[in-house]
Amino acid sequence: MTETDKKSEQEAIDRAIALIEVALNECDEHGFVFVAIDLSTALDKLLALRAQQTAE
């Protein structure tokens, strides 16, 4: 994987994290508890993926 590919993937992960954070705020505002659980799980996985890529 080239450096450009890594940067592009990192940016995609960062965008996904930002979108999930916005979605979690909406879930909190509207009381969508079960959706928030799934989003929270996805957020945890993306944060772990970002940490893994940063370590590489």
C-alpha positions as CSV (number, residue, x, y, z in Angstrom):
1,M,0.0,0.0,0.0
2,T,1.4,3.4,-1.0
3,E,1.6,6.4,1.3
4,T,-1.2,8.1,-0.7
5,D,-3.4,5.0,-0.2
6,K,-2.7,5.0,3.6
7,K,-3.5,8.7,3.8
8,S,-6.7,8.3,1.8
9,E,-7.8,5.4,4.0
10,Q,-7.0,7.4,7.1
11,E,-9.1,10.3,5.9
12,A,-12.0,7.9,5.1
13,I,-11.8,6.5,8.6
14,D,-11.8,10.0,10.1
15,R,-14.8,10.9,8.0
16,A,-16.7,7.8,9.1
17,I,-15.9,8.5,12.8
18,A,-17.2,12.1,12.4
19,L,-20.4,10.9,10.8
20,I,-21.0,8.3,13.5
21,E,-20.5,10.9,16.2
22,V,-23.1,13.1,14.5
23,A,-25.4,10.2,14.2
24,L,-24.9,9.3,17.9
25,N,-25.9,12.8,18.9
26,E,-29.1,12.5,16.9
27,C,-29.8,9.2,18.5
28,D,-29.4,10.7,21.9
29,E,-31.6,13.6,21.0
30,H,-34.4,11.4,19.7
31,G,-34.1,8.5,22.1
32,F,-33.0,5.8,19.6
33,V,-31.2,3.7,22.2
34,F,-30.8,0.5,20.2
35,V,-29.4,2.3,17.1
36,A,-27.0,4.1,19.4
37,I,-25.7,0.8,20.7
38,D,-24.9,-0.4,17.2
39,L,-23.3,3.0,16.3
40,S,-21.3,2.9,19.4
41,T,-19.9,-0.5,18.5
42,A,-19.0,0.7,15.0
43,L,-17.3,3.7,16.5
44,D,-15.2,1.6,18.8
45,K,-14.1,-0.6,15.9
46,L,-13.2,2.4,13.8
47,L,-11.2,4.0,16.6
48,A,-9.3,0.8,17.1
49,L,-8.7,0.6,13.3
50,R,-7.4,4.2,13.3
51,A,-5.1,3.4,16.3
52,Q,-3.8,0.3,14.5
53,Q,-3.0,2.3,11.3
54,T,-1.3,5.1,13.3
55,A,0.9,2.5,14.9
56,E,2.0,1.0,11.6
